């Protein structure tokens, strides 16, 4: 999103533009916090990552 400020804009008008922009750009997407702690790993995550990378060699 682009916000255009004109020369000579007052602090009040800038705050109003920022407020309007914040209202228009509501957060869209998935709340990933609900997945925190849901996966249980039997190995260390770094070891798993290294194994997966080694498969490509």
Secondary structure as GFF3:
##gff-version 3
##sequence-region A 1 57
A	DSSP	alpha_helix	11	24	.	.	.	ID=ss1
A	DSSP	three_ten_helix	32	35	.	.	.	ID=ss2
A	DSSP	alpha_helix	45	54	.	.	.	ID=ss3
###
